[in-house]
């Protein structure tokens, strides 16, 4: 059975909900491993057949913990995971595109194969209070996250990627 690794970081719950929904969608299609960025490592990346990276955008960049995951894992897996498929999800207060570009650039360095355009869920959190508050992702957005997880897992299992 193919293995899908979902790595996420979340400070206010939005990205966590998105990652959990993707894992729920993938569960019936492939072996699915859901890891917080601080608990994931090179061995997880090497073992998996494909990836979903899910992060919040903080100050127009991926969160520090997600960046630390990539920093910690980049060189130990460089040259060893080329061609594997990936998708990404970003939980943003307004835009999210810069965080998506950062993840895409890292994945390009690893020579991963993007299989879907970045999914960016906007919470419209624009005040300090809203930015720091716990997030609730809409049912419609969570359904899209589940669909992304299911599609990537099914593609892995069928050998489409």
N, C-alpha and C positions, 0 to 999 in steps of 0.2 A: 504494500500500500504506500502510495506517495505521501510525503510529509510536507505540510505547509506550516511555516513558522510565521507567527504574527508577533512583532515586537512593537511595544508602545510605551509612551510616557504620558502621564496625565497629572496635572496639579489640581484641577478643579472638576475632574470627572468626565468632561466631554470626550476627550480622546479615548479614555478607558471604555466608555459606553460604546463608542464606535468600534474599537478593537474587539470587544466582547461580542458585539453583533456580528462582525465578520467571522469570528470563530464559531459562533452558533450556526451561521450559514454554511460554513465549510465542514462542520463536524460530520455530516452524513456522507460527504464526498471523499474525504481524505483524512489521514491522521493529522490532527491539528494541534499545534503547540502554541499556547499563548504565553508570552513572557513579557514582564516589565523590562524596560531598557536596562535598569540597574542589575537585573538578574540574568540577562541574556549575554552570551559570549560567543567567541569564535567556534566552539564545538557545536553550538546550536545552529549556526549558519552553515557549517560544513555538513551536518547531518540532514538538513532540510533540502527539499527539492525545489522549493519556491518560497517567496516571502511577501508579506504585507508589512509595510512600515507605517506606523500611525503616531502622529505627534501633534501637540499643540503648537501654534505659532505664538511666540513671545517676542515682542519688540521687533517684529518683522523678520524673525529668524526661527529656526527650529529650537525647541526647548534645550536648555543646557544639558539635561540628563540624556536626551536623545542624541545630541551631538557627542557626548562623552561615550555613549555606546558605539557610535560609528568610529570615534577616535581610537577606542580600545580594541576594536575588532578589525579595523581596516587592513593593517599590514599582516596580521596572522592569517587572513584568508585571501589576500591578494594573489591572483593567479590560480586560485583553487575553486572558484565558484562561477567562472565565466559562463554566460549563456543561460543561467537559471532565470526563470521569470519572476517578476515582482510587480507589485502595485503599491500605491501609497494613499493614505488618507490624512488630511490635515484638519484640525479643529481650530478655527480662527475667529477672532472677534470682528474682523472686517474683511481682510483681503485673502491672506493665506498663500498667495502666489510665490512670495519669496521663500517661504519654508519649503514649498513644493519644489522650487528650483534647487534649493540646497540638497534635498534628498535625491533628486534626479541626478545632480552632478556627482554625488558620492556613488550612486548606483552605476553611473556611466564609468567611473574609475574602476569599479569592480567588473565592468563589462557585463552587467546584468541586462536582461531583456525586459523592457517595459511592455506590459500586456494590456494596460488600460491607462488612460489619462488620469492625472491625480484627482481624487475626490476631495473637494474642499467643502466643509460644512461651516457655514458662517453663523455664529451665535449673536452677532450684532452687539456684543459687549463693548461699550465705548466709554463708560465712566469707571473710575477706580473701583467703585463698589461692585459694578456689574462684572468687571474683569476678574476680580478676586472671588466672586460668588461661585458656589457650586453650579455646574451647568446641567441642563436637561436637554438632551438631544431629541428632536421630534421623532415621532413614530415613522414618518415618511423618510427621514434621513437614515434612521436605523434600518429600515427595510432596504434602502440602497446599500448600506454597509453589509447586511446579510447577503444580498445578491452578489456583491463583489466577492465576498468570501466563498460563496457557493460556486461562482463561475471560475475563480482561480483554482479552487480545489478540484473541480470537475475536469478542468483542462489539464491539470497535473495528472490526475488519475487516468485520463484517456490518452495521455502522452501527446497532447496537442501542443505543448510548449517544449 
